[in-house]
Amino acid sequence: MSPQTLDLYAGTYEFPEAGGLTLSVTRAENKLYAAESGSAPQELLPLSTTRFFVPAGYDFYQLDFAPDAATGQTYRLVLTLYGMSVTGTRK
């Protein structure tokens, strides 16, 4: 995946439906990492150009980035864990 594509996903996303959860997504070299405030970053492993996952025990977190068609910038992130999805917006 190109560094330019990964840069589109980097940012801070707020999830009001998940009790105010905030995830910071960063790029280092050609990899993406996500971290909750006060937690160590975890590498996001790609499933496609917009979908990533993080192993979590016997399950995994799935992250789907949704770019805005007009600007090309990512504005939304859907986090799915244990079959439940919450949507976060970029700050």
mmCIF file as gemmi writes it, N, C-alpha and C atoms, coordinates in Angstrom:
data_model
loop_
_atom_site.group_PDB
_atom_site.id
_atom_site.type_symbol
_atom_site.label_atom_id
_atom_site.label_alt_id
_atom_site.label_comp_id
_atom_site.label_asym_id
_atom_site.label_entity_id
_atom_site.label_seq_id
_atom_site.pdbx_PDB_ins_code
_atom_site.Cartn_x
_atom_site.Cartn_y
_atom_site.Cartn_z
_atom_site.occupancy
_atom_site.B_iso_or_equiv
_atom_site.pdbx_formal_charge
_atom_site.auth_seq_id
_atom_site.auth_asym_id
_atom_site.pdbx_PDB_model_num
ATOM 1 N N . MET Axp A 1 ? 0.859 -1.179 0 1 0 ? 1 A 1
ATOM 2 C CA . MET Axp A 1 ? 0 0 0 1 0 ? 1 A 1
ATOM 3 C C . MET Axp A 1 ? 0.904 1.24 0 1 0 ? 1 A 1
ATOM 4 N N . SER Axp A 2 ? 0.507 2.24 -0.731 1 0 ? 2 A 1
ATOM 5 C CA . SER Axp A 2 ? 1.359 3.42 -0.869 1 0 ? 2 A 1
ATOM 6 C C . SER Axp A 2 ? 1.347 4.267 0.409 1 0 ? 2 A 1
ATOM 7 N N . PRO Axp A 3 ? 2.467 4.947 0.683 1 0 ? 3 A 1
ATOM 8 C CA . PRO Axp A 3 ? 2.515 5.842 1.839 1 0 ? 3 A 1
ATOM 9 C C . PRO Axp A 3 ? 1.442 6.929 1.765 1 0 ? 3 A 1
ATOM 10 N N . GLN Axp A 4 ? 1.104 7.392 0.561 1 0 ? 4 A 1
ATOM 11 C CA . GLN Axp A 4 ? 0.079 8.426 0.406 1 0 ? 4 A 1
ATOM 12 C C . GLN Axp A 4 ? -1.284 7.915 0.864 1 0 ? 4 A 1
ATOM 13 N N . THR Axp A 5 ? -1.598 6.669 0.539 1 0 ? 5 A 1
ATOM 14 C CA . THR Axp A 5 ? -2.864 6.077 0.986 1 0 ? 5 A 1
ATOM 15 C C . THR Axp A 5 ? -2.877 5.937 2.495 1 0 ? 5 A 1
ATOM 16 N N . LEU Axp A 6 ? -1.787 5.447 3.062 1 0 ? 6 A 1
ATOM 17 C CA . LEU Axp A 6 ? -1.712 5.288 4.519 1 0 ? 6 A 1
ATOM 18 C C . LEU Axp A 6 ? -1.825 6.637 5.22 1 0 ? 6 A 1
ATOM 19 N N . ASP Axp A 7 ? -1.235 7.683 4.645 1 0 ? 7 A 1
ATOM 20 C CA . ASP Axp A 7 ? -1.322 9.02 5.239 1 0 ? 7 A 1
ATOM 21 C C . ASP Axp A 7 ? -2.765 9.524 5.291 1 0 ? 7 A 1
ATOM 22 N N . LEU Axp A 8 ? -3.589 9.104 4.33 1 0 ? 8 A 1
ATOM 23 C CA . LEU Axp A 8 ? -5.005 9.508 4.343 1 0 ? 8 A 1
ATOM 24 C C . LEU Axp A 8 ? -5.726 8.994 5.576 1 0 ? 8 A 1
ATOM 25 N N . TYR Axp A 9 ? -5.279 7.866 6.113 1 0 ? 9 A 1
ATOM 26 C CA . TYR Axp A 9 ? -5.954 7.238 7.256 1 0 ? 9 A 1
ATOM 27 C C . TYR Axp A 9 ? -5.438 7.733 8.606 1 0 ? 9 A 1
ATOM 28 N N . ALA Axp A 10 ? -4.246 8.305 8.629 1 0 ? 10 A 1
ATOM 29 C CA . ALA Axp A 10 ? -3.665 8.775 9.887 1 0 ? 10 A 1
ATOM 30 C C . ALA Axp A 10 ? -4.491 9.923 10.441 1 0 ? 10 A 1
ATOM 31 N N . GLY Axp A 11 ? -4.7 9.897 11.75 1 0 ? 11 A 1
ATOM 32 C CA . GLY Axp A 11 ? -5.465 10.949 12.404 1 0 ? 11 A 1
ATOM 33 C C . GLY Axp A 11 ? -6.065 10.443 13.7 1 0 ? 11 A 1
ATOM 34 N N . THR Axp A 12 ? -6.869 11.275 14.323 1 0 ? 12 A 1
ATOM 35 C CA . THR Axp A 12 ? -7.525 10.927 15.58 1 0 ? 12 A 1
ATOM 36 C C . THR Axp A 12 ? -9.019 10.792 15.328 1 0 ? 12 A 1
ATOM 37 N N . TYR Axp A 13 ? -9.579 9.693 15.774 1 0 ? 13 A 1
ATOM 38 C CA . TYR Axp A 13 ? -10.991 9.386 15.549 1 0 ? 13 A 1
ATOM 39 C C . TYR Axp A 13 ? -11.71 9.26 16.895 1 0 ? 13 A 1
ATOM 40 N N . GLU Axp A 14 ? -12.858 9.89 16.995 1 0 ? 14 A 1
ATOM 41 C CA . GLU Axp A 14 ? -13.666 9.843 18.218 1 0 ? 14 A 1
ATOM 42 C C . GLU Axp A 14 ? -14.89 8.977 17.977 1 0 ? 14 A 1
ATOM 43 N N . PHE Axp A 15 ? -15.218 8.147 18.97 1 0 ? 15 A 1
ATOM 44 C CA . PHE Axp A 15 ? -16.342 7.22 18.912 1 0 ? 15 A 1
ATOM 45 C C . PHE Axp A 15 ? -17.311 7.517 20.057 1 0 ? 15 A 1
ATOM 46 N N . PRO Axp A 16 ? -18.239 8.465 19.859 1 0 ? 16 A 1
ATOM 47 C CA . PRO Axp A 16 ? -19.158 8.825 20.942 1 0 ? 16 A 1
ATOM 48 C C . PRO Axp A 16 ? -20.038 7.658 21.392 1 0 ? 16 A 1
ATOM 49 N N . GLU Axp A 17 ? -20.396 6.758 20.467 1 0 ? 17 A 1
ATOM 50 C CA . GLU Axp A 17 ? -21.236 5.606 20.813 1 0 ? 17 A 1
ATOM 51 C C . GLU Axp A 17 ? -20.518 4.61 21.713 1 0 ? 17 A 1
ATOM 52 N N . ALA Axp A 18 ? -19.202 4.691 21.783 1 0 ? 18 A 1
ATOM 53 C CA . ALA Axp A 18 ? -18.403 3.751 22.571 1 0 ? 18 A 1
ATOM 54 C C . ALA Axp A 18 ? -17.871 4.433 23.833 1 0 ? 18 A 1
ATOM 55 N N . GLY Axp A 19 ? -18.699 5.259 24.435 1 0 ? 19 A 1
ATOM 56 C CA . GLY Axp A 19 ? -18.305 5.912 25.682 1 0 ? 19 A 1
ATOM 57 C C . GLY Axp A 19 ? -17.2 6.928 25.523 1 0 ? 19 A 1
ATOM 58 N N . GLY Axp A 20 ? -17.098 7.54 24.347 1 0 ? 20 A 1
ATOM 59 C CA . GLY Axp A 20 ? -16.086 8.565 24.137 1 0 ? 20 A 1
ATOM 60 C C . GLY Axp A 20 ? -14.715 8.016 23.791 1 0 ? 20 A 1
ATOM 61 N N . LEU Axp A 21 ? -14.642 6.775 23.338 1 0 ? 21 A 1
ATOM 62 C CA . LEU Axp A 21 ? -13.379 6.18 22.921 1 0 ? 21 A 1
ATOM 63 C C . LEU Axp A 21 ? -12.71 7.062 21.864 1 0 ? 21 A 1
ATOM 64 N N . THR Axp A 22 ? -11.404 7.24 21.986 1 0 ? 22 A 1
ATOM 65 C CA . THR Axp A 22 ? -10.611 7.976 21.004 1 0 ? 22 A 1
ATOM 66 C C . THR Axp A 22 ? -9.468 7.072 20.553 1 0 ? 22 A 1
ATOM 67 N N . LEU Axp A 23 ? -9.338 6.914 19.241 1 0 ? 23 A 1
ATOM 68 C CA . LEU Axp A 23 ? -8.239 6.14 18.663 1 0 ? 23 A 1
ATOM 69 C C . LEU Axp A 23 ? -7.35 7.067 17.851 1 0 ? 23 A 1
ATOM 70 N N . SER Axp A 24 ? -6.046 6.948 18.063 1 0 ? 24 A 1
ATOM 71 C CA . SER Axp A 24 ? -5.075 7.673 17.247 1 0 ? 24 A 1
ATOM 72 C C . SER Axp A 24 ? -4.479 6.688 16.258 1 0 ? 24 A 1
ATOM 73 N N . VAL Axp A 25 ? -4.55 7.025 14.982 1 0 ? 25 A 1
ATOM 74 C CA . VAL Axp A 25 ? -3.984 6.188 13.927 1 0 ? 25 A 1
ATOM 75 C C . VAL Axp A 25 ? -2.772 6.918 13.376 1 0 ? 25 A 1
ATOM 76 N N . THR Axp A 26 ? -1.633 6.232 13.376 1 0 ? 26 A 1
ATOM 77 C CA . THR Axp A 26 ? -0.388 6.831 12.908 1 0 ? 26 A 1
ATOM 78 C C . THR Axp A 26 ? 0.257 5.92 11.865 1 0 ? 26 A 1
ATOM 79 N N . ARG Axp A 27 ? 1.122 6.521 11.05 1 0 ? 27 A 1
ATOM 80 C CA . ARG Axp A 27 ? 1.888 5.76 10.065 1 0 ? 27 A 1
ATOM 81 C C . ARG Axp A 27 ? 3.353 5.826 10.432 1 0 ? 27 A 1
ATOM 82 N N . ALA Axp A 28 ? 4.008 4.671 10.416 1 0 ? 28 A 1
ATOM 83 C CA . ALA Axp A 28 ? 5.453 4.586 10.588 1 0 ? 28 A 1
ATOM 84 C C . ALA Axp A 28 ? 5.965 3.691 9.468 1 0 ? 28 A 1
ATOM 85 N N . GLU Axp A 29 ? 6.85 4.238 8.652 1 0 ? 29 A 1
ATOM 86 C CA . GLU Axp A 29 ? 7.32 3.562 7.446 1 0 ? 29 A 1
ATOM 87 C C . GLU Axp A 29 ? 6.101 3.22 6.591 1 0 ? 29 A 1
ATOM 88 N N . ASN Axp A 30 ? 5.888 1.969 6.23 1 0 ? 30 A 1
ATOM 89 C CA . ASN Axp A 30 ? 4.73 1.613 5.413 1 0 ? 30 A 1
ATOM 90 C C . ASN Axp A 30 ? 3.718 0.792 6.202 1 0 ? 30 A 1
ATOM 91 N N . LYS Axp A 31 ? 3.542 1.144 7.468 1 0 ? 31 A 1
ATOM 92 C CA . LYS Axp A 31 ? 2.596 0.435 8.33 1 0 ? 31 A 1
ATOM 93 C C . LYS Axp A 31 ? 1.735 1.441 9.079 1 0 ? 31 A 1
ATOM 94 N N . LEU Axp A 32 ? 0.514 1.016 9.402 1 0 ? 32 A 1
ATOM 95 C CA . LEU Axp A 32 ? -0.382 1.819 10.23 1 0 ? 32 A 1
ATOM 96 C C . LEU Axp A 32 ? -0.44 1.228 11.628 1 0 ? 32 A 1
ATOM 97 N N . TYR Axp A 33 ? -0.605 2.108 12.618 1 0 ? 33 A 1
ATOM 98 C CA . TYR Axp A 33 ? -0.734 1.697 14.005 1 0 ? 33 A 1
ATOM 99 C C . TYR Axp A 33 ? -1.906 2.449 14.619 1 0 ? 33 A 1
ATOM 100 N N . ALA Axp A 34 ? -2.622 1.791 15.522 1 0 ? 34 A 1
ATOM 101 C CA . ALA Axp A 34 ? -3.732 2.426 16.236 1 0 ? 34 A 1
ATOM 102 C C . ALA Axp A 34 ? -3.483 2.282 17.726 1 0 ? 34 A 1
ATOM 103 N N . ALA Axp A 35 ? -3.833 3.34 18.456 1 0 ? 35 A 1
ATOM 104 C CA . ALA Axp A 35 ? -3.658 3.314 19.905 1 0 ? 35 A 1
ATOM 105 C C . ALA Axp A 35 ? -4.794 4.073 20.565 1 0 ? 35 A 1
ATOM 106 N N . GLU Axp A 36 ? -5.31 3.477 21.622 1 0 ? 36 A 1
ATOM 107 C CA . GLU Axp A 36 ? -6.256 4.151 22.492 1 0 ? 36 A 1
ATOM 108 C C . GLU Axp A 36 ? -5.418 5.025 23.416 1 0 ? 36 A 1
ATOM 109 N N . SER Axp A 37 ? -5.977 6.098 23.913 1 0 ? 37 A 1
ATOM 110 C CA . SER Axp A 37 ? -5.235 6.994 24.797 1 0 ? 37 A 1
ATOM 111 C C . SER Axp A 37 ? -4.632 6.209 25.961 1 0 ? 37 A 1
ATOM 112 N N . GLY Axp A 38 ? -3.316 6.342 26.143 1 0 ? 38 A 1
ATOM 113 C CA . GLY Axp A 38 ? -2.635 5.68 27.244 1 0 ? 38 A 1
ATOM 114 C C . GLY Axp A 38 ? -2.244 4.237 26.972 1 0 ? 38 A 1
ATOM 115 N N . SER Axp A 39 ? -2.516 3.72 25.763 1 0 ? 39 A 1
ATOM 116 C CA . SER Axp A 39 ? -2.181 2.339 25.407 1 0 ? 39 A 1
ATOM 117 C C . SER Axp A 39 ? -1.06 2.304 24.376 1 0 ? 39 A 1
ATOM 118 N N . ALA Axp A 40 ? -0.392 1.165 24.313 1 0 ? 40 A 1
ATOM 119 C CA . ALA Axp A 40 ? 0.66 0.989 23.316 1 0 ? 40 A 1
ATOM 120 C C . ALA Axp A 40 ? 0.035 0.831 21.933 1 0 ? 40 A 1
ATOM 121 N N . PRO Axp A 41 ? 0.652 1.383 20.91 1 0 ? 41 A 1
ATOM 122 C CA . PRO Axp A 41 ? 0.125 1.231 19.545 1 0 ? 41 A 1
ATOM 123 C C . PRO Axp A 41 ? 0.164 -0.223 19.086 1 0 ? 41 A 1
ATOM 124 N N . GLN Axp A 42 ? -0.854 -0.61 18.318 1 0 ? 42 A 1
ATOM 125 C CA . GLN Axp A 42 ? -0.915 -1.95 17.737 1 0 ? 42 A 1
ATOM 126 C C . GLN Axp A 42 ? -0.914 -1.817 16.223 1 0 ? 42 A 1
ATOM 127 N N . GLU Axp A 43 ? -0.153 -2.683 15.56 1 0 ? 43 A 1
ATOM 128 C CA . GLU Axp A 43 ? -0.085 -2.628 14.104 1 0 ? 43 A 1
ATOM 129 C C . GLU Axp A 43 ? -1.413 -3.048 13.487 1 0 ? 43 A 1
ATOM 130 N N . LEU Axp A 44 ? -1.844 -2.295 12.469 1 0 ? 44 A 1
ATOM 131 C CA . LEU Axp A 44 ? -3.046 -2.629 11.712 1 0 ? 44 A 1
ATOM 132 C C . LEU Axp A 44 ? -2.613 -3.445 10.498 1 0 ? 44 A 1
ATOM 133 N N . LEU Axp A 45 ? -3.131 -4.656 10.4 1 0 ? 45 A 1
ATOM 134 C CA . LEU Axp A 45 ? -2.775 -5.54 9.3 1 0 ? 45 A 1
ATOM 135 C C . LEU Axp A 45 ? -3.821 -5.41 8.197 1 0 ? 45 A 1
ATOM 136 N N . PRO Axp A 46 ? -3.4 -5.203 6.945 1 0 ? 46 A 1
ATOM 137 C CA . PRO Axp A 46 ? -4.365 -4.937 5.874 1 0 ? 46 A 1
ATOM 138 C C . PRO Axp A 46 ? -5.112 -6.186 5.418 1 0 ? 46 A 1
ATOM 139 N N . LEU Axp A 47 ? -6.418 -6.004 5.194 1 0 ? 47 A 1
ATOM 140 C CA . LEU Axp A 47 ? -7.255 -7.005 4.532 1 0 ? 47 A 1
ATOM 141 C C . LEU Axp A 47 ? -7.589 -6.533 3.118 1 0 ? 47 A 1
ATOM 142 N N . SER Axp A 48 ? -7.634 -5.21 2.937 1 0 ? 48 A 1
ATOM 143 C CA . SER Axp A 48 ? -7.854 -4.583 1.639 1 0 ? 48 A 1
ATOM 144 C C . SER Axp A 48 ? -7.269 -3.179 1.726 1 0 ? 48 A 1
ATOM 145 N N . THR Axp A 49 ? -7.554 -2.334 0.743 1 0 ? 49 A 1
ATOM 146 C CA . THR Axp A 49 ? -7.008 -0.977 0.78 1 0 ? 49 A 1
ATOM 147 C C . THR Axp A 49 ? -7.708 -0.089 1.798 1 0 ? 49 A 1
ATOM 148 N N . THR Axp A 50 ? -8.894 -0.475 2.277 1 0 ? 50 A 1
ATOM 149 C CA . THR Axp A 50 ? -9.615 0.332 3.271 1 0 ? 50 A 1
ATOM 150 C C . THR Axp A 50 ? -9.917 -0.431 4.55 1 0 ? 50 A 1
ATOM 151 N N . ARG Axp A 51 ? -9.672 -1.731 4.577 1 0 ? 51 A 1
ATOM 152 C CA . ARG Axp A 51 ? -10.03 -2.569 5.736 1 0 ? 51 A 1
ATOM 153 C C . ARG Axp A 51 ? -8.776 -3.176 6.349 1 0 ? 51 A 1
ATOM 154 N N . PHE Axp A 52 ? -8.68 -3.053 7.681 1 0 ? 52 A 1
ATOM 155 C CA . PHE Axp A 52 ? -7.54 -3.562 8.43 1 0 ? 52 A 1
ATOM 156 C C . PHE Axp A 52 ? -8.04 -4.359 9.622 1 0 ? 52 A 1
ATOM 157 N N . PHE Axp A 53 ? -7.141 -5.13 10.252 1 0 ? 53 A 1
ATOM 158 C CA . PHE Axp A 53 ? -7.518 -5.843 11.46 1 0 ? 53 A 1
ATOM 159 C C . PHE Axp A 53 ? -6.355 -5.891 12.435 1 0 ? 53 A 1
ATOM 160 N N . VAL Axp A 54 ? -6.706 -6.149 13.701 1 0 ? 54 A 1
ATOM 161 C CA . VAL Axp A 54 ? -5.734 -6.337 14.771 1 0 ? 54 A 1
ATOM 162 C C . VAL Axp A 54 ? -6.135 -7.607 15.499 1 0 ? 54 A 1
ATOM 163 N N . PRO Axp A 55 ? -5.259 -8.621 15.576 1 0 ? 55 A 1
ATOM 164 C CA . PRO Axp A 55 ? -5.601 -9.828 16.34 1 0 ? 55 A 1
ATOM 165 C C . PRO Axp A 55 ? -5.82 -9.476 17.811 1 0 ? 55 A 1
ATOM 166 N N . ALA Axp A 56 ? -6.846 -10.089 18.407 1 0 ? 56 A 1
ATOM 167 C CA . ALA Axp A 56 ? -7.155 -9.866 19.828 1 0 ? 56 A 1
ATOM 168 C C . ALA Axp A 56 ? -7.552 -11.206 20.44 1 0 ? 56 A 1
ATOM 169 N N . GLY Axp A 57 ? -6.559 -11.963 20.905 1 0 ? 57 A 1
ATOM 170 C CA . GLY Axp A 57 ? -6.848 -13.288 21.444 1 0 ? 57 A 1
ATOM 171 C C . GLY Axp A 57 ? -7.36 -14.19 20.336 1 0 ? 57 A 1
ATOM 172 N N . TYR Axp A 58 ? -8.528 -14.788 20.558 1 0 ? 58 A 1
ATOM 173 C CA . TYR Axp A 58 ? -9.119 -15.672 19.549 1 0 ? 58 A 1
ATOM 174 C C . TYR Axp A 58 ? -9.978 -14.914 18.549 1 0 ? 58 A 1
ATOM 175 N N . ASP Axp A 59 ? -10.102 -13.622 18.696 1 0 ? 59 A 1
ATOM 176 C CA . ASP Axp A 59 ? -10.908 -12.807 17.808 1 0 ? 59 A 1
ATOM 177 C C . ASP Axp A 59 ? -10.011 -11.716 17.222 1 0 ? 59 A 1
ATOM 178 N N . PHE Axp A 60 ? -10.615 -10.731 16.574 1 0 ? 60 A 1
ATOM 179 C CA . PHE Axp A 60 ? -9.837 -9.617 16.047 1 0 ? 60 A 1
ATOM 180 C C . PHE Axp A 60 ? -10.717 -8.381 15.951 1 0 ? 60 A 1
ATOM 181 N N . TYR Axp A 61 ? -10.066 -7.237 16.001 1 0 ? 61 A 1
ATOM 182 C CA . TYR Axp A 61 ? -10.719 -5.961 15.743 1 0 ? 61 A 1
ATOM 183 C C . TYR Axp A 61 ? -10.645 -5.732 14.238 1 0 ? 61 A 1
ATOM 184 N N . GLN Axp A 62 ? -11.701 -5.213 13.671 1 0 ? 62 A 1
ATOM 185 C CA . GLN Axp A 62 ? -11.687 -4.85 12.255 1 0 ? 62 A 1
ATOM 186 C C . GLN Axp A 62 ? -11.903 -3.354 12.155 1 0 ? 62 A 1
ATOM 187 N N . LEU Axp A 63 ? -11.115 -2.692 11.333 1 0 ? 63 A 1
ATOM 188 C CA . LEU Axp A 63 ? -11.217 -1.251 11.142 1 0 ? 63 A 1
ATOM 189 C C . LEU Axp A 63 ? -11.435 -0.965 9.67 1 0 ? 63 A 1
ATOM 190 N N . ASP Axp A 64 ? -12.508 -0.244 9.35 1 0 ? 64 A 1
ATOM 191 C CA . ASP Axp A 64 ? -12.842 0.121 7.976 1 0 ? 64 A 1
ATOM 192 C C . ASP Axp A 64 ? -12.794 1.638 7.845 1 0 ? 64 A 1
ATOM 193 N N . PHE Axp A 65 ? -11.877 2.118 7.013 1 0 ? 65 A 1
ATOM 194 C CA . PHE Axp A 65 ? -11.74 3.546 6.767 1 0 ? 65 A 1
ATOM 195 C C . PHE Axp A 65 ? -12.643 3.942 5.607 1 0 ? 65 A 1
ATOM 196 N N . ALA Axp A 66 ? -13.344 5.073 5.75 1 0 ? 66 A 1
ATOM 197 C CA . ALA Axp A 66 ? -14.257 5.552 4.705 1 0 ? 66 A 1
ATOM 198 C C . ALA Axp A 66 ? -13.833 6.944 4.26 1 0 ? 66 A 1
ATOM 199 N N . PRO Axp A 67 ? -13.222 7.048 3.075 1 0 ? 67 A 1
ATOM 200 C CA . PRO Axp A 67 ? -12.84 8.365 2.574 1 0 ? 67 A 1
ATOM 201 C C . PRO Axp A 67 ? -14.028 9.13 2.023 1 0 ? 67 A 1
ATOM 202 N N . ASP Axp A 68 ? -13.952 10.429 2.112 1 0 ? 68 A 1
ATOM 203 C CA . ASP Axp A 68 ? -14.958 11.32 1.542 1 0 ? 68 A 1
ATOM 204 C C . ASP Axp A 68 ? -14.705 11.391 0.039 1 0 ? 68 A 1
ATOM 205 N N . ALA Axp A 69 ? -15.706 11.057 -0.754 1 0 ? 69 A 1
ATOM 206 C CA . ALA Axp A 69 ? -15.547 11.035 -2.208 1 0 ? 69 A 1
ATOM 207 C C . ALA Axp A 69 ? -15.16 12.405 -2.767 1 0 ? 69 A 1
ATOM 208 N N . ALA Axp A 70 ? -15.642 13.47 -2.167 1 0 ? 70 A 1
ATOM 209 C CA . ALA Axp A 70 ? -15.386 14.821 -2.682 1 0 ? 70 A 1
ATOM 210 C C . ALA Axp A 70 ? -13.948 15.279 -2.421 1 0 ? 70 A 1
ATOM 211 N N . THR Axp A 71 ? -13.446 15.018 -1.205 1 0 ? 71 A 1
ATOM 212 C CA . THR Axp A 71 ? -12.124 15.53 -0.85 1 0 ? 71 A 1
ATOM 213 C C . THR Axp A 71 ? -11.031 14.473 -0.897 1 0 ? 71 A 1
ATOM 214 N N . GLY Axp A 72 ? -11.422 13.2 -0.829 1 0 ? 72 A 1
ATOM 215 C CA . GLY Axp A 72 ? -10.435 12.132 -0.789 1 0 ? 72 A 1
ATOM 216 C C . GLY Axp A 72 ? -9.858 11.917 0.596 1 0 ? 72 A 1
ATOM 217 N N . GLN Axp A 73 ? -10.208 12.77 1.547 1 0 ? 73 A 1
ATOM 218 C CA . GLN Axp A 73 ? -9.717 12.638 2.917 1 0 ? 73 A 1
ATOM 219 C C . GLN Axp A 73 ? -10.601 11.667 3.709 1 0 ? 73 A 1
ATOM 220 N N . THR Axp A 74 ? -9.992 10.91 4.601 1 0 ? 74 A 1
ATOM 221 C CA . THR Axp A 74 ? -10.753 9.999 5.438 1 0 ? 74 A 1
ATOM 222 C C . THR Axp A 74 ? -11.479 10.802 6.51 1 0 ? 74 A 1
ATOM 223 N N . TYR Axp A 75 ? -12.751 10.533 6.69 1 0 ? 75 A 1
ATOM 224 C CA . TYR Axp A 75 ? -13.513 11.269 7.681 1 0 ? 75 A 1
ATOM 225 C C . TYR Axp A 75 ? -14.22 10.346 8.662 1 0 ? 75 A 1
ATOM 226 N N . ARG Axp A 76 ? -14.201 9.039 8.382 1 0 ? 76 A 1
ATOM 227 C CA . ARG Axp A 76 ? -14.961 8.122 9.218 1 0 ? 76 A 1
ATOM 228 C C . ARG Axp A 76 ? -14.192 6.811 9.346 1 0 ? 76 A 1
ATOM 229 N N . LEU Axp A 77 ? -14.319 6.19 10.512 1 0 ? 77 A 1
ATOM 230 C CA . LEU Axp A 77 ? -13.693 4.905 10.776 1 0 ? 77 A 1
ATOM 231 C C . LEU Axp A 77 ? -14.713 4.037 11.485 1 0 ? 77 A 1
ATOM 232 N N . VAL Axp A 78 ? -14.975 2.853 10.932 1 0 ? 78 A 1
ATOM 233 C CA . VAL Axp A 78 ? -15.908 1.915 11.557 1 0 ? 78 A 1
ATOM 234 C C . VAL Axp A 78 ? -15.075 0.829 12.231 1 0 ? 78 A 1
ATOM 235 N N . LEU Axp A 79 ? -15.268 0.689 13.54 1 0 ? 79 A 1
ATOM 236 C CA . LEU Axp A 79 ? -14.549 -0.284 14.346 1 0 ? 79 A 1
ATOM 237 C C . LEU Axp A 79 ? -15.505 -1.415 14.692 1 0 ? 79 A 1
ATOM 238 N N . THR Axp A 80 ? -15.133 -2.648 14.36 1 0 ? 80 A 1
ATOM 239 C CA . THR Axp A 80 ? -15.977 -3.807 14.646 1 0 ? 80 A 1
ATOM 240 C C . THR Axp A 80 ? -15.21 -4.743 15.569 1 0 ? 80 A 1
ATOM 241 N N . LEU Axp A 81 ? -15.869 -5.119 16.673 1 0 ? 81 A 1
ATOM 242 C CA . LEU Axp A 81 ? -15.282 -6.032 17.645 1 0 ? 81 A 1
ATOM 243 C C . LEU Axp A 81 ? -16.382 -6.938 18.159 1 0 ? 81 A 1
ATOM 244 N N . TYR Axp A 82 ? -16.127 -8.23 18.118 1 0 ? 82 A 1
ATOM 245 C CA . TYR Axp A 82 ? -17.101 -9.228 18.596 1 0 ? 82 A 1
ATOM 246 C C . TYR Axp A 82 ? -18.462 -9.038 17.937 1 0 ? 82 A 1
ATOM 247 N N . GLY Axp A 83 ? -18.468 -8.685 16.652 1 0 ? 83 A 1
ATOM 248 C CA . GLY Axp A 83 ? -19.711 -8.553 15.898 1 0 ? 83 A 1
ATOM 249 C C . GLY Axp A 83 ? -20.452 -7.248 16.093 1 0 ? 83 A 1
ATOM 250 N N . MET Axp A 84 ? -19.937 -6.353 16.929 1 0 ? 84 A 1
ATOM 251 C CA . MET Axp A 84 ? -20.575 -5.058 17.173 1 0 ? 84 A 1
ATOM 252 C C . MET Axp A 84 ? -19.738 -3.967 16.504 1 0 ? 84 A 1
ATOM 253 N N . SER Axp A 85 ? -20.41 -3.053 15.796 1 0 ? 85 A 1
ATOM 254 C CA . SER Axp A 85 ? -19.705 -1.969 15.109 1 0 ? 85 A 1
ATOM 255 C C . SER Axp A 85 ? -20.068 -0.615 15.689 1 0 ? 85 A 1
ATOM 256 N N . VAL Axp A 86 ? -19.059 0.253 15.788 1 0 ? 86 A 1
ATOM 257 C CA . VAL Axp A 86 ? -19.264 1.65 16.178 1 0 ? 86 A 1
ATOM 258 C C . VAL Axp A 86 ? -18.535 2.516 15.153 1 0 ? 86 A 1
ATOM 259 N N . THR Axp A 87 ? -19.088 3.684 14.91 1 0 ? 87 A 1
ATOM 260 C CA . THR Axp A 87 ? -18.509 4.594 13.92 1 0 ? 87 A 1
ATOM 261 C C . THR Axp A 87 ? -17.869 5.786 14.618 1 0 ? 87 A 1
ATOM 262 N N . GLY Axp A 88 ? -16.643 6.065 14.219 1 0 ? 88 A 1
ATOM 263 C CA . GLY Axp A 88 ? -15.933 7.226 14.733 1 0 ? 88 A 1
ATOM 264 C C . GLY Axp A 88 ? -15.704 8.231 13.618 1 0 ? 88 A 1
ATOM 265 N N . THR Axp A 89 ? -15.625 9.483 13.994 1 0 ? 89 A 1
ATOM 266 C CA . THR Axp A 89 ? -15.341 10.533 13.013 1 0 ? 89 A 1
ATOM 267 C C . THR Axp A 89 ? -14.002 11.157 13.337 1 0 ? 89 A 1
ATOM 268 N N . ARG Axp A 90 ? -13.363 11.64 12.297 1 0 ? 90 A 1
ATOM 269 C CA . ARG Axp A 90 ? -12.042 12.253 12.449 1 0 ? 90 A 1
ATOM 270 C C . ARG Axp A 90 ? -12.173 13.613 13.099 1 0 ? 90 A 1
ATOM 271 N N . LYS Axp A 91 ? -11.288 13.889 14.031 1 0 ? 91 A 1
ATOM 272 C CA . LYS Axp A 91 ? -11.263 15.193 14.698 1 0 ? 91 A 1
ATOM 273 C C . LYS Axp A 91 ? -10.603 16.216 13.818 1 0 ? 91 A 1
